[in-house]
Amino acid sequence: MLTVSALQLIPSAVDSGLDPIQVLIATALGFALVIALARIRFDQKGSKVKNQALLITIALSLHNLPEGAAPIGATLVDIQTGLTTSLVIALHNIPEGIAISATALLAGYSRGMALLLTLASTLAEALGAVGVYLSGSLLLDDRSIGILLSVVAGIMIAICVKELIPYSVKTVFRTTQ
């Protein structure tokens, strides 16, 4: 997710005509959204891990809404970027699904609930793609695409830095001791 953000989404946002400051601001907004969501206790009676599982699902679902549109937008900027973005997003959806499912299972949710959380996040991506498609050119101008790509990059970076990497490190150290 960090690689996609740094090597595809942010450069494509700059290529869409936004200046680097606008890209930085939109990326920071995506990052801030995840940080704000992290402060909410989604499961008042649940453990911290259950809240992390729900946060990851909600953040990835929000990230998947515009991510569904990212390949469409990137293709309009440059066909090669669009194809690469589509392939990379398809590949990174595998660890995304694993991140949601594994966190949900470790939090004590059932397999069925883990599957539902993963499905909700996946459906958000399809909803984002359909939304952009149905909006016609409203959401597909270069500026909108650049902002969309930047916000998605910020969400992806925040999920990695705030949740996935620290949780992975904690889990690895807990299992090796």
Rosetta constraint file for C-alpha pairs under 8 A:
AtomPair CA 1 CA 5 HARMONIC 6.18 0.50
AtomPair CA 1 CA 92 HARMONIC 6.71 0.50
AtomPair CA 1 CA 156 HARMONIC 5.90 0.50
AtomPair CA 1 CA 157 HARMONIC 6.96 0.50
AtomPair CA 1 CA 160 HARMONIC 7.23 0.50
AtomPair CA 2 CA 6 HARMONIC 6.10 0.50
AtomPair CA 2 CA 156 HARMONIC 6.83 0.50
AtomPair CA 2 CA 157 HARMONIC 5.74 0.50
AtomPair CA 2 CA 160 HARMONIC 7.14 0.50
AtomPair CA 3 CA 7 HARMONIC 5.69 0.50
AtomPair CA 3 CA 8 HARMONIC 7.62 0.50
AtomPair CA 4 CA 8 HARMONIC 5.19 0.50
AtomPair CA 4 CA 9 HARMONIC 6.28 0.50
AtomPair CA 4 CA 85 HARMONIC 7.94 0.50
AtomPair CA 4 CA 88 HARMONIC 7.04 0.50
AtomPair CA 4 CA 89 HARMONIC 7.86 0.50
AtomPair CA 4 CA 153 HARMONIC 7.86 0.50
AtomPair CA 5 CA 9 HARMONIC 4.87 0.50
AtomPair CA 5 CA 10 HARMONIC 5.89 0.50
AtomPair CA 5 CA 152 HARMONIC 7.90 0.50
AtomPair CA 5 CA 153 HARMONIC 4.72 0.50
AtomPair CA 5 CA 154 HARMONIC 7.76 0.50
AtomPair CA 5 CA 156 HARMONIC 7.01 0.50
AtomPair CA 5 CA 157 HARMONIC 7.08 0.50
AtomPair CA 6 CA 10 HARMONIC 5.80 0.50
AtomPair CA 6 CA 11 HARMONIC 7.28 0.50
AtomPair CA 6 CA 153 HARMONIC 7.71 0.50
AtomPair CA 7 CA 11 HARMONIC 6.39 0.50
AtomPair CA 8 CA 12 HARMONIC 5.92 0.50
AtomPair CA 8 CA 81 HARMONIC 7.45 0.50
AtomPair CA 8 CA 85 HARMONIC 6.81 0.50
AtomPair CA 9 CA 13 HARMONIC 6.10 0.50
AtomPair CA 9 CA 85 HARMONIC 7.89 0.50
AtomPair CA 9 CA 149 HARMONIC 5.36 0.50
AtomPair CA 9 CA 150 HARMONIC 6.53 0.50
AtomPair CA 9 CA 152 HARMONIC 7.81 0.50
AtomPair CA 9 CA 153 HARMONIC 6.15 0.50
AtomPair CA 10 CA 14 HARMONIC 6.37 0.50
AtomPair CA 10 CA 23 HARMONIC 7.12 0.50
AtomPair CA 10 CA 149 HARMONIC 6.72 0.50
AtomPair CA 10 CA 150 HARMONIC 5.80 0.50
AtomPair CA 10 CA 153 HARMONIC 6.71 0.50
AtomPair CA 11 CA 15 HARMONIC 6.14 0.50
AtomPair CA 12 CA 16 HARMONIC 6.11 0.50
AtomPair CA 12 CA 74 HARMONIC 6.81 0.50
AtomPair CA 12 CA 77 HARMONIC 7.60 0.50
AtomPair CA 12 CA 81 HARMONIC 7.37 0.50
AtomPair CA 12 CA 146 HARMONIC 7.01 0.50
AtomPair CA 12 CA 149 HARMONIC 7.40 0.50
AtomPair CA 13 CA 17 HARMONIC 7.19 0.50
AtomPair CA 13 CA 18 HARMONIC 6.46 0.50
AtomPair CA 13 CA 23 HARMONIC 6.57 0.50
AtomPair CA 13 CA 145 HARMONIC 7.07 0.50
AtomPair CA 13 CA 146 HARMONIC 3.95 0.50
AtomPair CA 13 CA 147 HARMONIC 6.79 0.50
AtomPair CA 13 CA 149 HARMONIC 5.79 0.50
AtomPair CA 13 CA 150 HARMONIC 6.12 0.50
AtomPair CA 14 CA 18 HARMONIC 5.19 0.50
AtomPair CA 14 CA 19 HARMONIC 6.11 0.50
AtomPair CA 14 CA 20 HARMONIC 6.24 0.50
AtomPair CA 14 CA 23 HARMONIC 6.73 0.50
AtomPair CA 14 CA 146 HARMONIC 6.82 0.50
AtomPair CA 15 CA 77 HARMONIC 7.38 0.50
AtomPair CA 15 CA 146 HARMONIC 7.89 0.50
AtomPair CA 16 CA 77 HARMONIC 6.09 0.50
AtomPair CA 16 CA 142 HARMONIC 5.22 0.50
AtomPair CA 16 CA 143 HARMONIC 6.48 0.50
AtomPair CA 16 CA 145 HARMONIC 7.02 0.50
AtomPair CA 16 CA 146 HARMONIC 5.40 0.50
AtomPair CA 17 CA 142 HARMONIC 6.70 0.50
AtomPair CA 17 CA 143 HARMONIC 6.61 0.50
AtomPair CA 17 CA 146 HARMONIC 7.31 0.50
AtomPair CA 18 CA 22 HARMONIC 6.01 0.50
AtomPair CA 18 CA 23 HARMONIC 6.40 0.50
AtomPair CA 18 CA 143 HARMONIC 6.44 0.50
AtomPair CA 18 CA 146 HARMONIC 6.35 0.50
AtomPair CA 18 CA 147 HARMONIC 7.89 0.50
AtomPair CA 19 CA 23 HARMONIC 6.46 0.50
AtomPair CA 20 CA 24 HARMONIC 6.06 0.50
AtomPair CA 21 CA 25 HARMONIC 6.14 0.50
AtomPair CA 22 CA 26 HARMONIC 6.17 0.50
AtomPair CA 22 CA 147 HARMONIC 7.86 0.50
AtomPair CA 23 CA 27 HARMONIC 6.00 0.50
AtomPair CA 23 CA 146 HARMONIC 7.31 0.50
AtomPair CA 23 CA 147 HARMONIC 6.73 0.50
AtomPair CA 23 CA 150 HARMONIC 5.66 0.50
AtomPair CA 24 CA 28 HARMONIC 6.00 0.50
AtomPair CA 24 CA 150 HARMONIC 7.47 0.50
AtomPair CA 25 CA 29 HARMONIC 6.21 0.50
AtomPair CA 26 CA 30 HARMONIC 6.44 0.50
AtomPair CA 26 CA 147 HARMONIC 5.92 0.50
AtomPair CA 26 CA 150 HARMONIC 5.37 0.50
AtomPair CA 26 CA 151 HARMONIC 5.15 0.50
AtomPair CA 26 CA 154 HARMONIC 7.49 0.50
AtomPair CA 27 CA 31 HARMONIC 6.26 0.50
AtomPair CA 27 CA 150 HARMONIC 4.65 0.50
AtomPair CA 27 CA 151 HARMONIC 4.68 0.50
AtomPair CA 27 CA 152 HARMONIC 7.27 0.50
AtomPair CA 27 CA 153 HARMONIC 5.99 0.50
AtomPair CA 27 CA 154 HARMONIC 4.18 0.50
AtomPair CA 27 CA 155 HARMONIC 7.56 0.50
AtomPair CA 28 CA 32 HARMONIC 5.95 0.50
AtomPair CA 28 CA 151 HARMONIC 7.42 0.50
AtomPair CA 28 CA 154 HARMONIC 5.84 0.50
AtomPair CA 29 CA 33 HARMONIC 6.13 0.50
AtomPair CA 29 CA 151 HARMONIC 6.39 0.50
AtomPair CA 29 CA 154 HARMONIC 6.89 0.50
AtomPair CA 30 CA 34 HARMONIC 6.77 0.50
AtomPair CA 30 CA 150 HARMONIC 7.56 0.50
AtomPair CA 30 CA 151 HARMONIC 4.39 0.50
AtomPair CA 30 CA 152 HARMONIC 6.35 0.50
AtomPair CA 30 CA 153 HARMONIC 7.17 0.50
AtomPair CA 30 CA 154 HARMONIC 4.30 0.50
AtomPair CA 30 CA 155 HARMONIC 4.62 0.50
AtomPair CA 30 CA 158 HARMONIC 7.86 0.50
AtomPair CA 31 CA 35 HARMONIC 6.48 0.50
AtomPair CA 31 CA 151 HARMONIC 7.57 0.50
AtomPair CA 31 CA 154 HARMONIC 4.34 0.50
AtomPair CA 31 CA 155 HARMONIC 4.92 0.50
AtomPair CA 31 CA 156 HARMONIC 7.74 0.50
AtomPair CA 31 CA 157 HARMONIC 6.82 0.50
AtomPair CA 31 CA 158 HARMONIC 5.02 0.50
AtomPair CA 32 CA 36 HARMONIC 6.03 0.50
AtomPair CA 32 CA 154 HARMONIC 7.93 0.50
AtomPair CA 32 CA 158 HARMONIC 7.89 0.50
AtomPair CA 33 CA 37 HARMONIC 6.19 0.50
AtomPair CA 33 CA 155 HARMONIC 7.24 0.50
AtomPair CA 34 CA 38 HARMONIC 6.12 0.50
AtomPair CA 34 CA 59 HARMONIC 6.16 0.50
AtomPair CA 34 CA 155 HARMONIC 6.21 0.50
AtomPair CA 34 CA 158 HARMONIC 6.23 0.50
AtomPair CA 34 CA 159 HARMONIC 6.94 0.50
AtomPair CA 35 CA 39 HARMONIC 6.86 0.50
AtomPair CA 35 CA 158 HARMONIC 7.23 0.50
AtomPair CA 35 CA 162 HARMONIC 7.68 0.50
AtomPair CA 36 CA 40 HARMONIC 7.32 0.50
AtomPair CA 37 CA 55 HARMONIC 6.87 0.50
AtomPair CA 37 CA 59 HARMONIC 7.60 0.50
AtomPair CA 38 CA 52 HARMONIC 7.86 0.50
AtomPair CA 38 CA 55 HARMONIC 6.34 0.50
AtomPair CA 41 CA 51 HARMONIC 6.21 0.50
AtomPair CA 42 CA 51 HARMONIC 5.75 0.50
AtomPair CA 42 CA 54 HARMONIC 6.81 0.50
AtomPair CA 42 CA 55 HARMONIC 7.55 0.50
AtomPair CA 43 CA 47 HARMONIC 7.69 0.50
AtomPair CA 43 CA 50 HARMONIC 6.92 0.50
AtomPair CA 43 CA 51 HARMONIC 5.84 0.50
AtomPair CA 46 CA 50 HARMONIC 5.72 0.50
AtomPair CA 46 CA 51 HARMONIC 6.85 0.50
AtomPair CA 47 CA 51 HARMONIC 6.54 0.50
AtomPair CA 47 CA 107 HARMONIC 7.56 0.50
AtomPair CA 48 CA 52 HARMONIC 6.22 0.50
AtomPair CA 49 CA 53 HARMONIC 6.17 0.50
AtomPair CA 49 CA 103 HARMONIC 7.57 0.50
AtomPair CA 49 CA 106 HARMONIC 7.59 0.50
AtomPair CA 49 CA 107 HARMONIC 5.14 0.50
AtomPair CA 50 CA 54 HARMONIC 6.27 0.50
AtomPair CA 50 CA 104 HARMONIC 6.91 0.50
AtomPair CA 50 CA 107 HARMONIC 4.87 0.50
AtomPair CA 50 CA 108 HARMONIC 7.44 0.50
AtomPair CA 50 CA 109 HARMONIC 7.96 0.50
AtomPair CA 51 CA 55 HARMONIC 5.95 0.50
AtomPair CA 52 CA 56 HARMONIC 6.01 0.50
AtomPair CA 52 CA 103 HARMONIC 7.54 0.50
AtomPair CA 52 CA 163 HARMONIC 7.43 0.50
AtomPair CA 53 CA 57 HARMONIC 6.25 0.50
AtomPair CA 53 CA 100 HARMONIC 6.52 0.50
AtomPair CA 53 CA 103 HARMONIC 5.19 0.50
AtomPair CA 53 CA 104 HARMONIC 5.14 0.50
AtomPair CA 53 CA 107 HARMONIC 6.81 0.50
AtomPair CA 54 CA 58 HARMONIC 6.10 0.50
AtomPair CA 54 CA 104 HARMONIC 7.67 0.50
AtomPair CA 55 CA 59 HARMONIC 5.86 0.50
AtomPair CA 56 CA 60 HARMONIC 5.84 0.50
AtomPair CA 56 CA 99 HARMONIC 7.87 0.50
AtomPair CA 56 CA 100 HARMONIC 6.43 0.50
AtomPair CA 56 CA 159 HARMONIC 7.15 0.50
AtomPair CA 56 CA 163 HARMONIC 7.40 0.50
AtomPair CA 57 CA 61 HARMONIC 5.95 0.50
AtomPair CA 57 CA 100 HARMONIC 5.93 0.50
AtomPair CA 57 CA 117 HARMONIC 6.32 0.50
AtomPair CA 57 CA 118 HARMONIC 7.18 0.50
AtomPair CA 57 CA 120 HARMONIC 7.95 0.50
AtomPair CA 57 CA 121 HARMONIC 6.29 0.50
AtomPair CA 58 CA 62 HARMONIC 6.15 0.50
AtomPair CA 58 CA 121 HARMONIC 7.41 0.50
AtomPair CA 59 CA 63 HARMONIC 5.99 0.50
AtomPair CA 59 CA 155 HARMONIC 7.26 0.50
AtomPair CA 59 CA 159 HARMONIC 7.28 0.50
AtomPair CA 60 CA 64 HARMONIC 5.83 0.50
AtomPair CA 60 CA 96 HARMONIC 7.68 0.50
AtomPair CA 60 CA 121 HARMONIC 6.18 0.50
AtomPair CA 60 CA 155 HARMONIC 7.94 0.50
AtomPair CA 60 CA 156 HARMONIC 7.90 0.50
AtomPair CA 60 CA 159 HARMONIC 7.85 0.50
AtomPair CA 61 CA 65 HARMONIC 6.37 0.50
AtomPair CA 61 CA 120 HARMONIC 7.03 0.50
AtomPair CA 61 CA 121 HARMONIC 4.25 0.50
AtomPair CA 61 CA 122 HARMONIC 7.18 0.50
AtomPair CA 61 CA 124 HARMONIC 5.48 0.50
AtomPair CA 61 CA 125 HARMONIC 7.20 0.50
AtomPair CA 62 CA 66 HARMONIC 7.42 0.50
AtomPair CA 62 CA 121 HARMONIC 7.98 0.50
AtomPair CA 62 CA 124 HARMONIC 7.27 0.50
AtomPair CA 63 CA 67 HARMONIC 6.02 0.50
AtomPair CA 63 CA 152 HARMONIC 5.65 0.50
AtomPair CA 63 CA 155 HARMONIC 5.98 0.50
AtomPair CA 63 CA 156 HARMONIC 7.00 0.50
AtomPair CA 64 CA 68 HARMONIC 5.84 0.50
AtomPair CA 64 CA 121 HARMONIC 6.69 0.50
AtomPair CA 64 CA 122 HARMONIC 7.14 0.50
AtomPair CA 64 CA 124 HARMONIC 5.55 0.50
AtomPair CA 64 CA 125 HARMONIC 4.29 0.50
AtomPair CA 64 CA 128 HARMONIC 7.03 0.50
AtomPair CA 65 CA 69 HARMONIC 7.19 0.50
AtomPair CA 65 CA 124 HARMONIC 5.07 0.50
AtomPair CA 65 CA 125 HARMONIC 4.73 0.50
AtomPair CA 65 CA 126 HARMONIC 7.40 0.50
AtomPair CA 65 CA 127 HARMONIC 6.37 0.50
AtomPair CA 65 CA 128 HARMONIC 4.11 0.50
AtomPair CA 65 CA 129 HARMONIC 7.32 0.50
AtomPair CA 66 CA 70 HARMONIC 6.13 0.50
AtomPair CA 66 CA 125 HARMONIC 7.11 0.50
AtomPair CA 66 CA 128 HARMONIC 5.48 0.50
AtomPair CA 66 CA 129 HARMONIC 7.48 0.50
AtomPair CA 66 CA 148 HARMONIC 6.27 0.50
AtomPair CA 66 CA 149 HARMONIC 7.66 0.50
AtomPair CA 66 CA 152 HARMONIC 6.53 0.50
AtomPair CA 67 CA 71 HARMONIC 7.44 0.50
AtomPair CA 67 CA 89 HARMONIC 7.90 0.50
AtomPair CA 67 CA 125 HARMONIC 6.10 0.50
AtomPair CA 67 CA 128 HARMONIC 7.02 0.50
AtomPair CA 67 CA 129 HARMONIC 7.77 0.50
AtomPair CA 67 CA 149 HARMONIC 7.80 0.50
AtomPair CA 67 CA 152 HARMONIC 6.48 0.50
AtomPair CA 68 CA 72 HARMONIC 7.90 0.50
AtomPair CA 68 CA 124 HARMONIC 7.76 0.50
AtomPair CA 68 CA 125 HARMONIC 4.34 0.50
AtomPair CA 68 CA 126 HARMONIC 5.79 0.50
AtomPair CA 68 CA 127 HARMONIC 7.23 0.50
AtomPair CA 68 CA 128 HARMONIC 4.84 0.50
AtomPair CA 68 CA 129 HARMONIC 4.34 0.50
AtomPair CA 68 CA 130 HARMONIC 8.00 0.50
AtomPair CA 69 CA 73 HARMONIC 6.16 0.50
AtomPair CA 69 CA 125 HARMONIC 7.81 0.50
AtomPair CA 69 CA 128 HARMONIC 5.65 0.50
AtomPair CA 69 CA 129 HARMONIC 4.53 0.50
AtomPair CA 69 CA 130 HARMONIC 7.98 0.50
AtomPair CA 69 CA 132 HARMONIC 6.05 0.50
AtomPair CA 70 CA 74 HARMONIC 5.81 0.50
AtomPair CA 70 CA 85 HARMONIC 7.50 0.50
AtomPair CA 70 CA 145 HARMONIC 7.41 0.50
AtomPair CA 70 CA 148 HARMONIC 7.20 0.50
AtomPair CA 70 CA 149 HARMONIC 6.23 0.50
AtomPair CA 71 CA 75 HARMONIC 5.93 0.50
AtomPair CA 71 CA 82 HARMONIC 5.08 0.50
AtomPair CA 71 CA 83 HARMONIC 7.24 0.50
AtomPair CA 71 CA 85 HARMONIC 5.66 0.50
AtomPair CA 71 CA 86 HARMONIC 5.20 0.50
AtomPair CA 72 CA 76 HARMONIC 6.52 0.50
AtomPair CA 72 CA 82 HARMONIC 6.76 0.50
AtomPair CA 72 CA 129 HARMONIC 7.69 0.50
AtomPair CA 73 CA 77 HARMONIC 6.62 0.50
AtomPair CA 73 CA 82 HARMONIC 7.36 0.50
AtomPair CA 73 CA 140 HARMONIC 6.22 0.50
AtomPair CA 73 CA 142 HARMONIC 7.85 0.50
AtomPair CA 73 CA 145 HARMONIC 5.33 0.50
AtomPair CA 74 CA 78 HARMONIC 6.16 0.50
AtomPair CA 74 CA 79 HARMONIC 7.29 0.50
AtomPair CA 74 CA 81 HARMONIC 5.83 0.50
AtomPair CA 74 CA 82 HARMONIC 4.47 0.50
AtomPair CA 74 CA 85 HARMONIC 7.10 0.50
AtomPair CA 74 CA 145 HARMONIC 7.30 0.50
AtomPair CA 75 CA 79 HARMONIC 4.50 0.50
AtomPair CA 75 CA 80 HARMONIC 7.12 0.50
AtomPair CA 75 CA 81 HARMONIC 6.16 0.50
AtomPair CA 75 CA 82 HARMONIC 3.70 0.50
AtomPair CA 75 CA 83 HARMONIC 6.87 0.50
AtomPair CA 76 CA 82 HARMONIC 7.37 0.50
AtomPair CA 76 CA 140 HARMONIC 7.95 0.50
AtomPair CA 77 CA 81 HARMONIC 7.58 0.50
AtomPair CA 77 CA 82 HARMONIC 7.71 0.50
AtomPair CA 77 CA 142 HARMONIC 7.12 0.50
AtomPair CA 78 CA 82 HARMONIC 6.20 0.50
AtomPair CA 79 CA 83 HARMONIC 6.20 0.50
AtomPair CA 80 CA 84 HARMONIC 6.08 0.50
AtomPair CA 81 CA 85 HARMONIC 5.81 0.50
AtomPair CA 82 CA 86 HARMONIC 6.04 0.50
AtomPair CA 83 CA 87 HARMONIC 6.25 0.50
AtomPair CA 84 CA 88 HARMONIC 6.03 0.50
AtomPair CA 85 CA 89 HARMONIC 5.87 0.50
AtomPair CA 86 CA 90 HARMONIC 6.08 0.50
AtomPair CA 87 CA 91 HARMONIC 6.22 0.50
AtomPair CA 88 CA 92 HARMONIC 6.03 0.50
AtomPair CA 89 CA 93 HARMONIC 6.07 0.50
AtomPair CA 90 CA 94 HARMONIC 7.34 0.50
AtomPair CA 91 CA 95 HARMONIC 7.90 0.50
AtomPair CA 92 CA 96 HARMONIC 6.28 0.50
AtomPair CA 93 CA 97 HARMONIC 6.03 0.50
AtomPair CA 94 CA 98 HARMONIC 6.32 0.50
AtomPair CA 95 CA 99 HARMONIC 5.86 0.50
AtomPair CA 96 CA 100 HARMONIC 6.36 0.50
AtomPair CA 97 CA 101 HARMONIC 6.04 0.50
AtomPair CA 97 CA 118 HARMONIC 5.72 0.50
AtomPair CA 98 CA 102 HARMONIC 5.59 0.50
AtomPair CA 99 CA 103 HARMONIC 5.92 0.50
AtomPair CA 99 CA 164 HARMONIC 7.52 0.50
AtomPair CA 100 CA 104 HARMONIC 6.02 0.50
AtomPair CA 100 CA 114 HARMONIC 7.16 0.50
AtomPair CA 100 CA 117 HARMONIC 7.01 0.50
AtomPair CA 100 CA 118 HARMONIC 5.91 0.50
AtomPair CA 101 CA 105 HARMONIC 6.06 0.50
AtomPair CA 101 CA 114 HARMONIC 4.92 0.50
AtomPair CA 101 CA 115 HARMONIC 6.62 0.50
AtomPair CA 101 CA 117 HARMONIC 7.40 0.50
AtomPair CA 101 CA 118 HARMONIC 6.27 0.50
AtomPair CA 102 CA 106 HARMONIC 6.02 0.50
AtomPair CA 102 CA 114 HARMONIC 7.82 0.50
AtomPair CA 103 CA 107 HARMONIC 6.02 0.50
AtomPair CA 104 CA 108 HARMONIC 6.53 0.50
AtomPair CA 104 CA 109 HARMONIC 5.40 0.50
AtomPair CA 104 CA 110 HARMONIC 7.85 0.50
AtomPair CA 104 CA 113 HARMONIC 7.75 0.50
AtomPair CA 104 CA 114 HARMONIC 5.37 0.50
AtomPair CA 105 CA 109 HARMONIC 5.13 0.50
AtomPair CA 105 CA 110 HARMONIC 6.41 0.50
AtomPair CA 105 CA 111 HARMONIC 6.69 0.50
AtomPair CA 105 CA 114 HARMONIC 6.34 0.50
AtomPair CA 109 CA 113 HARMONIC 5.98 0.50
AtomPair CA 109 CA 114 HARMONIC 6.36 0.50
AtomPair CA 110 CA 114 HARMONIC 6.19 0.50
AtomPair CA 111 CA 115 HARMONIC 6.11 0.50
AtomPair CA 112 CA 116 HARMONIC 6.21 0.50
AtomPair CA 113 CA 117 HARMONIC 6.13 0.50
AtomPair CA 114 CA 118 HARMONIC 6.20 0.50
AtomPair CA 115 CA 119 HARMONIC 5.99 0.50
AtomPair CA 116 CA 120 HARMONIC 6.05 0.50
AtomPair CA 117 CA 121 HARMONIC 6.46 0.50
AtomPair CA 118 CA 122 HARMONIC 6.25 0.50
AtomPair CA 119 CA 123 HARMONIC 6.02 0.50
AtomPair CA 120 CA 124 HARMONIC 6.31 0.50
AtomPair CA 121 CA 125 HARMONIC 6.89 0.50
AtomPair CA 122 CA 126 HARMONIC 6.81 0.50
AtomPair CA 123 CA 127 HARMONIC 6.07 0.50
AtomPair CA 124 CA 128 HARMONIC 6.13 0.50
AtomPair CA 125 CA 129 HARMONIC 6.36 0.50
AtomPair CA 126 CA 130 HARMONIC 6.16 0.50
AtomPair CA 127 CA 131 HARMONIC 5.92 0.50
AtomPair CA 128 CA 132 HARMONIC 6.28 0.50
AtomPair CA 129 CA 133 HARMONIC 6.12 0.50
AtomPair CA 130 CA 134 HARMONIC 5.96 0.50
AtomPair CA 131 CA 135 HARMONIC 6.06 0.50
AtomPair CA 132 CA 136 HARMONIC 6.76 0.50
AtomPair CA 132 CA 139 HARMONIC 6.08 0.50
AtomPair CA 132 CA 140 HARMONIC 7.27 0.50
AtomPair CA 135 CA 139 HARMONIC 6.37 0.50
AtomPair CA 136 CA 140 HARMONIC 7.24 0.50
AtomPair CA 137 CA 141 HARMONIC 6.47 0.50
AtomPair CA 139 CA 144 HARMONIC 5.90 0.50
AtomPair CA 139 CA 145 HARMONIC 7.23 0.50
AtomPair CA 140 CA 144 HARMONIC 6.22 0.50
AtomPair CA 140 CA 145 HARMONIC 6.01 0.50
AtomPair CA 141 CA 145 HARMONIC 6.26 0.50
AtomPair CA 142 CA 146 HARMONIC 6.16 0.50
AtomPair CA 143 CA 147 HARMONIC 6.25 0.50
AtomPair CA 144 CA 148 HARMONIC 5.98 0.50
AtomPair CA 145 CA 149 HARMONIC 6.07 0.50
AtomPair CA 146 CA 150 HARMONIC 6.14 0.50
AtomPair CA 147 CA 151 HARMONIC 6.13 0.50
AtomPair CA 148 CA 152 HARMONIC 6.19 0.50
AtomPair CA 149 CA 153 HARMONIC 6.17 0.50
AtomPair CA 150 CA 154 HARMONIC 6.29 0.50
AtomPair CA 151 CA 155 HARMONIC 6.27 0.50
AtomPair CA 152 CA 156 HARMONIC 6.14 0.50
AtomPair CA 153 CA 157 HARMONIC 6.08 0.50
AtomPair CA 154 CA 158 HARMONIC 6.09 0.50
AtomPair CA 155 CA 159 HARMONIC 6.17 0.50
AtomPair CA 156 CA 160 HARMONIC 6.32 0.50
AtomPair CA 157 CA 161 HARMONIC 6.08 0.50
AtomPair CA 158 CA 162 HARMONIC 5.48 0.50
AtomPair CA 158 CA 163 HARMONIC 7.65 0.50
AtomPair CA 159 CA 163 HARMONIC 5.35 0.50
AtomPair CA 159 CA 164 HARMONIC 6.22 0.50
AtomPair CA 160 CA 164 HARMONIC 4.80 0.50
AtomPair CA 160 CA 165 HARMONIC 5.59 0.50
AtomPair CA 161 CA 165 HARMONIC 5.81 0.50
AtomPair CA 161 CA 166 HARMONIC 7.15 0.50
AtomPair CA 162 CA 166 HARMONIC 6.77 0.50
AtomPair CA 163 CA 167 HARMONIC 5.89 0.50
AtomPair CA 164 CA 168 HARMONIC 5.91 0.50
AtomPair CA 165 CA 169 HARMONIC 6.13 0.50
AtomPair CA 166 CA 170 HARMONIC 6.11 0.50
AtomPair CA 167 CA 171 HARMONIC 6.03 0.50
AtomPair CA 168 CA 172 HARMONIC 6.06 0.50
AtomPair CA 169 CA 173 HARMONIC 6.19 0.50
AtomPair CA 170 CA 174 HARMONIC 6.06 0.50
AtomPair CA 171 CA 175 HARMONIC 6.18 0.50
AtomPair CA 172 CA 176 HARMONIC 6.21 0.50
AtomPair CA 173 CA 177 HARMONIC 6.29 0.50
